[in-house]
Amino acid sequence: MLRNSRYLKQAVISKYSAPAGCGSVFSIFQRSLYSTAPDFEIGSNETKINGQVIARDEWTNITPTVLSKVNRKLHLQPQNPISIIRQLIESNFQDFKTYNEFSPVVTTKQNFDDLYIPKDHPSRTKSDNYYFNKDTVLRAHTSAHQLQGLASGAEKFLISGDVYRRDEIDSSHYPVFHQIEGFFYLDNDISKLQADLKRILAKETPNIEVIDDTIIKPENPYQSCHTPEAVDLISAHLKHSINSMIRNLFADEKDLKVRWIDAYFPFTSPSWEVEIWYKGEWLEVLGSGVVNQKIMNQAGLENKIGWAFGMGLERLAMVLFGIPDIRLFWSEDRRFIDQFTPGKINKFVPFSKYPPCIKDISFWLPEDEWHENDFCELVRGVAGDIVETVELIDDFRHPKTSQRSLCYRINYRSMDRNVTNDEINEIQEKVRSVVQDEFNVKLR
Ligand code: PHE
């Protein structure tokens, strides 16, 4: 099931039965690597999370695995591709206020009721969400914070965060992912709307092929409280903003297409989903629409009209950085995170998931001169692709003889299989003897 389709009107029949562990009593106490305070505790009567105590009931289906992710905040780890993408998106909406620190622990009122998601809507089911109890969930989308954003008084804002959904397991689905929500409103006044649209259209026309044959129809209507003219203007504003952002995100891509398709969300009307044609396939990237006026009114903004969008960050990051598996974003392996730099999109270089085997070699040099590259070349010649790194760990001169001794650490690791210690010992022996013969060193 597609991520953004969760809030669509069609009944979605979950393939999944009630999760294992529902109602079971287990206690766990865990510290995150990223904070010094204990994050959570699942007791028999209550769940503690970041100091908040939440009673359990028959709705409770929260798991330790998912709770252990709450404080990771990948969208705020500067080197993580999720955060890099978030910042690139933010840079497209320069005068928007950003909210990136709202807690993912929200009420069902925030996640569903405030957004007019019907009581019997399939997106509310226990098999689709992580409930602390019947009134408290891990947010399933950043839309849960729309009213908080509006309450802040900002007319344009972005909200990013980790969101949680029970879902299928494959290389592009994970129970936690990240979204960014955009929200924008203006006076519901035709001349002001026209002026603002003109202002953004004047900036630049995104050089991108846009396929949009959506028309307003009964299944995806204007809201009765809006004039078609106002909706057309605010929609044009939304579409232009999104098309430009996509063009900028995929700056290097020549054959880029954006497709707008009709959708349904209880919190917007008309509503659209956006797909991007990238390297031969359509990627569904966001849901959007003209904000349900009841939400605006709830915030005391009866005279305003707005648009909103919600976009998943993982899928974008996977295609832009060439990351093949969604679990990699959570990797604490330096070989993953060290490949990325804030503000930059670069292609991920795969590394092995097999364990390393480390061997040291030290020797006395016959003379002072030494060319490390020749040594590395020789090691590669003997060991092939199984060598991952060669690192000088000691360079020592004997005080009396003034002979120089070097010690290298060779890290052996296969990209595609487990290697045995015996196998590596044999290679290391060969390296030793070839180094000795070739460079005339004295092995230690
Ligand atoms: N919250 C929706 C989802 O996660 C996306 C969305 C946000 C749609 C804002 C419209 C407006 O599927």
Boltz pocket constraint, residues with backbone or C-beta under 6 A from the ligand:
constraints:
  - pocket:
      binder: B
      contacts: [[A, 3], [A, 4], [A, 5], [A, 6], [A, 7], [A, 140], [A, 141], [A, 142], [A, 143], [A, 181], [A, 182], [A, 265], [A, 267], [A, 268], [A, 272], [A, 286], [A, 287], [A, 288], [A, 289], [A, 308], [A, 309], [A, 310], [A, 311]]
      max_distance: 6.0
